[in-house]
Amino acid sequence: METKVLTAHVPLPLAQKVDQLAARLERSRGWIVKQALTAWIDQEEERRRLTLEALADVDKGNVVDHQSVQAWADSLDSDAPVSLPR
């Protein structure tokens, strides 16, 4: 696999944590950064997918009005909580 060198300035405390983690795991700094960057990109891609899915639901009218959610939330501290709005 081809690679490309990326350069980034990071705060010293973060760099120290990367170094500590690399030493503890007996891995290189590059390996730690690659793992972290991959996890973050995966998380952001999933967040975007979920956002687009939610927006599609809104476009289809699959929403719960604010008053229903508020009534449900307010009832959670009561002796007779209402059902989750749908």
N, C-alpha and C positions, 0 to 999 in steps of 0.2 A: 504494500500500500504506500502510495506517495504521501509525504508529509510536508508541512509548511511550518516554519517557525513563526510564532506570534510573540510579541513583546508587550508586556503590560506592567505598569507601575502599580504596585500594591502597597498598602500601609505596612510598615515594619512588623506590627504585631501579627498581621495575617501571614506574612512571609515566615515569621518564626513558627507559627502553628503548622504551616505546610512542612517546614523542615522537621519539626518534632514528629509529625505524623509519618513523614517519609522514613525517619529513623526507626520509629516504632514498628512500622510495617515492613521495614527493610525493602523499601521501594524508592525509586528516584522521585525527585521533585516533579519532573515532567509527567510521571505516571500519576501522581496525586492530582496535579492540575488537570490532566486529561480526564480522569475519572470525575472530578468535580464539574468540569465544563460539560461533559456528556450528560451528567445527571441534571444539571440546570437546564440545558437545552431540551432534554426530554420532558422536563417539568413544564417549561414554557410552551412547548408544542402541545402537550396535553391540555394545558390551560386554554390555549387558543381553540383547540378542538371542542372543548366543553362550552366555551363561550359561543362559538358558532352554532353548536347544538341548541343551546339555550335561546339564542336569538331566533333560530328556526321555530322553536316552540312558541315563542312570542308571536311570530308572524302567523302561526296556525291558530292563535287564540288560546293556547294551552297555558293559561295564567290563573293565578288566584288573586282576588282583589285584596287590597291592603286592609280593609276593615275586617275581613274574615281572618286574616293572619293575626291581626291585632287582638281580635276577640279570643282566638285560640291561645295566643301567648299570655293574655291577661288571665285566662282560666287555669293556667298551669299551677298557680299558687292556691287555687281554690279546692274545696272538697269535691267538686264536680267538674273536672276539666272537660271541655268540649272535644269532639273528635277533630283530628287533623283535617284542615280544609283541603278540598280537592278541586 
